[in-house]
Amino acid sequence: MTAFPGSLTSFNPLRKLIYGVVGIFSYPGLAIVNKLNISGTEHLRSLPRKNVLFVSNHQTYFADVITFLHIFCAVKWGKHNRLGVPYYLLNPFSNVFFIAAEETMKGSLLSRIFALAGAITVKRTWRADGQEVKRDVDQKDTDKIQDALRSSWVITFPQGTTRPFAPGRKGTAHIIKDNKPIVVPVVINGFWRAFNRKGLKFKKKGSLLSVRFKEPLQIDYDSPLDVILDQVMEAIEQSREYMLKGRHHHL
């Protein structure tokens, strides 16, 4: 097992147990029923154990995050761009949180259990109970994210929806501007084809899933929010420029 940020200091028995159980049940769907292609894990090895923000496009509610957790665990155990045999679940990497909508994580018993694995639940400012709303950001949500960044890695999906090329939310830019984290962009693909929207049932077996970690962004934290958000959306390949490059397979 190789040295990895937080591998010796983030002992949380409950979270490790949940990671192990979720990992056992989800591994076949990622690496056996479907094929998972991973690239860029070399960018993870030199990251500090805290104040790192992963920003990614979003294709399912749960399969995306679960795959990230598998990859972080595998890298902790010295694997490079692959999962291999999942013995890494014996001592999973758990120094990571993920931002998720409160209503999504309260939607079922399974999602409530998964929330214990490190969910930072926040209230959507633009949608609630399937209806469009407009409300201010809850300061408690902001505080929870800041607290997590002070000690751990955090995963967020700037679009806040699984719809491709949806506009990014300024909340992500606020997080970056206020906390000045290292920002690692991630581009995923194939999950929408392989799984249903929740990411818990198969839609098409034998799909190619891909997760690509890019180099940390060079960000001017003094830039306006719109500039920071545009940089993030370009990095996760969800900007208007990417949408206009041709007929995308999502569309």
JOMOFEN-V141826 format. One record per residue. SS is DSSP state (H for helix, E for strand, L for the rest). PSI is psi in radians with two decimals (none if undefined). D_FIRST is the distance of its C-alpha to the first C-alpha in Angstrom with 2 decimals. Layout:
ss psi d_first
SS PSI D_FIRST
SS PSI D_FIRST
//
This chain:
ss psi d_first
L 2.23 0.00
L 2.81 3.79
L 2.46 6.83
L 2.51 8.77
L 2.18 12.30
L 0.01 13.01
L -0.39 9.64
L -0.18 11.33
L -0.01 14.88
L 0.79 15.45
L 1.99 15.64
L 1.71 18.24
H -0.75 18.68
H -0.83 21.23
H -0.70 19.43
H -0.66 16.21
H -0.80 18.67
H -0.73 20.50
H -0.76 17.50
H -0.81 16.62
H -0.86 20.30
H -0.68 21.01
H -0.72 18.01
H -0.76 19.21
H -0.47 22.71
H -0.36 22.09
H -0.83 19.67
H -0.67 22.60
H -0.44 24.72
H -0.68 22.29
H -0.20 20.99
L -1.00 23.68
L -0.67 26.96
L 3.07 26.38
E 2.22 24.48
E 2.13 21.94
E 2.12 21.82
E 2.41 19.28
E 2.70 19.79
L 0.22 19.12
H -0.23 15.46
H -0.41 15.58
H -0.18 17.70
L -0.44 15.04
L -0.50 12.73
L 0.15 15.48
L 2.54 16.82
L 2.89 17.62
L -0.06 16.51
L 2.92 20.11
L 0.81 23.26
E 2.23 21.78
E 2.09 23.91
E 2.20 23.13
E 2.31 26.49
E 2.70 26.99
L 2.93 29.82
L 2.29 30.17
L -0.43 31.11
L 2.84 30.51
L -0.75 30.27
L -0.57 26.98
H -0.62 25.38
H -0.93 24.55
H -0.77 22.64
H -0.68 20.87
H -0.74 19.68
H -0.76 18.38
H -0.72 16.36
H -0.81 14.90
H -0.78 14.04
H -0.72 12.52
H -0.75 10.23
H -0.73 9.40
H -0.67 8.93
H -0.62 6.57
L 0.24 4.20
L 0.16 5.71
L 2.57 8.96
L 1.97 12.21
L 0.61 15.31
L 2.79 14.72
L -0.80 13.66
L -2.75 13.84
L 2.26 13.63
L 0.78 12.80
H -0.22 10.63
H -0.28 8.71
H -0.19 11.98
H -0.54 11.27
H 1.34 9.75
L 2.70 10.90
L 2.11 11.22
L 0.24 14.82
L 0.91 15.91
E 2.51 18.25
E 2.80 21.88
E 2.44 24.21
E 2.26 27.95
E 2.66 30.15
E 2.37 33.86
H -0.76 34.99
H -0.52 37.27
H -0.77 34.58
H -0.25 32.24
L 0.12 35.27
L -0.43 36.48
L 2.95 35.28
H -0.70 33.61
H -0.76 30.50
H -0.58 30.27
H -0.68 30.86
H -0.77 27.95
H -0.52 25.68
H -0.51 27.02
L -0.24 25.38
L 0.01 21.96
L 0.47 22.79
E 2.35 26.03
E 1.75 28.28
E 2.31 31.58
E 2.69 34.37
L 2.25 37.96
L 2.43 38.92
L -0.14 41.72
L -0.14 43.24
E 2.44 42.99
E 2.27 43.29
L 0.66 44.08
L 0.06 44.63
E 2.58 47.17
E 2.29 47.24
L 2.99 47.36
L 1.90 47.34
L 2.82 46.11
L 2.73 44.62
L 2.35 40.96
L 2.14 40.25
H -0.52 39.26
H -0.62 37.09
H -0.76 34.94
H -0.74 34.62
H -0.68 33.70
H -0.71 30.92
H -0.75 29.32
H -0.72 29.76
H -0.71 28.25
H -0.74 25.10
H -0.49 24.76
H -0.37 25.17
H -0.13 21.86
L -3.10 19.84
E 2.67 19.66
E 2.38 22.59
E 2.33 23.44
E 2.72 27.15
L 1.73 29.50
L -0.46 32.45
L -0.41 34.91
L 0.28 34.59
L 2.76 35.63
L 0.00 34.53
L 2.16 37.65
L 2.48 36.90
L 0.33 38.33
L 2.60 39.30
L 2.57 39.82
L 2.70 37.11
L 2.43 37.71
H -0.26 38.41
H -0.64 36.26
H -0.74 33.21
H -0.66 35.11
H -0.77 36.04
H -0.79 32.42
H -0.81 31.60
H -0.68 34.78
H -0.55 34.57
H -0.26 30.91
L 0.90 30.24
L 2.90 26.61
E 2.23 24.55
E 2.06 25.49
E 1.96 23.32
E 2.52 25.47
E 2.38 24.30
E 2.15 26.59
E 2.76 26.35
E 2.74 28.74
L -0.30 29.74
H -0.62 28.93
H -0.51 32.63
H -0.66 33.55
H -0.59 31.11
E 2.84 31.44
L -3.14 34.24
L -0.65 34.49
L -0.36 32.44
L 0.36 29.69
L -0.18 29.91
L 2.59 32.20
E 2.44 32.32
L -0.79 35.02
L 1.97 34.37
L 2.73 31.95
L 0.29 30.56
L 2.66 30.17
E 2.07 27.99
E 2.43 25.75
E 2.45 24.47
E 2.08 22.33
E 2.01 22.63
E 2.28 21.16
E 2.97 23.54
E 2.59 23.55
E 2.50 24.28
L 2.57 28.03
L 1.81 30.38
L 2.34 32.42
L 1.79 35.59
L -0.21 35.30
L -0.05 39.05
L 2.75 39.90
L 2.75 41.76
H -0.72 39.88
H -0.66 41.20
H -0.78 39.86
H -0.77 36.33
H -0.71 36.45
H -0.69 37.82
H -0.73 35.00
H -0.82 32.41
H -0.60 34.35
H -0.72 34.70
H -0.60 30.96
L 0.17 30.14
L 0.74 33.07
L 0.28 35.27
L 2.93 38.05
H -0.59 41.62
H -0.73 41.25
H -0.66 38.62
H -0.59 40.79
L 0.00 43.80
L -0.26 42.22
L 3.13 43.37
L 1.88 43.47
L 2.61 39.94
L -0.40 38.74
L -0.53 38.42
L none 42.11
//
